[in-house]
């Protein structure tokens, strides 16, 4: 179970999560950051570092944000 970045990250781009990730699994485009579900080691370091509280464990993603599970995964399929 990887962590997932959700909509509060859109256009935020603070990058504190990237700085604390020990496996470099967080990448971005011009809109937001994404967590690679295949690389994430589920350490949880990113979650408390996020200033907009956009990061959740996959099982804890709020219902209205569930689409971001697939959005994060699709970003790394490109």
C-alpha positions as CSV (number, residue, x, y, z in Angstrom):
1,X,0.0,0.0,0.0
2,X,1.7,3.2,-1.2
3,X,1.0,6.7,-0.2
4,X,-1.1,9.0,-2.6
5,X,-1.0,12.7,-3.2
6,X,-4.4,14.3,-3.7
7,X,-5.9,17.5,-4.9
8,X,-4.7,20.0,-2.2
9,X,-1.3,19.6,-3.9
10,X,-2.5,21.0,-7.2
11,X,-0.6,24.2,-8.0
12,X,1.0,24.1,-4.5
13,X,4.4,22.6,-5.3
14,X,5.9,23.2,-1.9
15,X,8.2,20.2,-2.2
16,X,8.8,19.4,1.4
17,X,7.7,15.8,0.7
18,X,10.4,15.4,-1.9
19,X,13.0,16.5,0.5
20,X,12.2,13.9,3.1
21,X,11.5,10.9,0.8
22,X,14.4,8.4,1.3
23,X,13.8,6.5,-2.0
24,X,13.1,9.4,-4.4
25,X,9.6,8.2,-5.4
26,X,8.0,11.6,-5.5
27,X,8.1,13.4,-8.9
28,X,6.2,16.3,-10.4
29,X,4.9,17.9,-13.5
30,X,3.7,21.5,-14.0
31,X,0.6,20.8,-11.9
32,X,1.5,18.8,-8.8
33,X,3.6,16.0,-7.2
34,X,2.9,12.3,-7.6
35,X,4.1,9.2,-5.6
36,X,5.3,6.2,-7.6
37,X,3.3,3.3,-6.1
38,X,6.0,0.8,-7.3
39,X,8.9,2.7,-5.6
40,X,7.2,3.9,-2.4
41,X,8.4,1.9,0.6
42,X,5.5,3.1,2.7
43,X,7.8,4.8,5.3
44,X,5.3,7.6,5.8
45,X,8.0,10.4,6.0
46,X,6.1,12.4,3.3
47,X,2.8,12.6,5.0
48,X,3.7,14.9,8.0
49,X,6.0,16.9,5.8
50,X,3.1,18.0,3.5
51,X,2.1,21.6,4.3
52,X,-1.3,21.2,2.7
53,X,-2.2,17.8,4.1
54,X,-2.5,16.2,0.6
55,X,-0.8,12.9,1.3
56,X,-2.7,9.8,2.5
57,X,-2.1,6.1,2.8
58,X,-3.9,4.6,-0.1
59,X,-6.5,2.9,2.1
60,X,-7.1,6.3,3.9
61,X,-7.7,8.5,0.8
62,X,-11.1,10.3,1.3
63,X,-13.9,9.1,-0.9
64,X,-13.9,12.4,-2.9
65,X,-10.2,12.1,-3.6
66,X,-10.1,8.4,-4.7
67,X,-9.5,9.3,-8.3
68,X,-6.0,10.4,-7.3
69,X,-5.0,6.8,-6.6
70,X,-5.2,6.2,-10.3
71,X,-3.9,9.6,-11.3
72,X,-0.7,9.0,-9.3
73,X,-0.3,5.5,-10.8
74,X,-1.0,6.8,-14.4
75,X,1.7,9.5,-14.1
76,X,4.4,6.8,-13.9
77,X,3.0,4.8,-16.8
78,X,4.0,7.6,-19.2
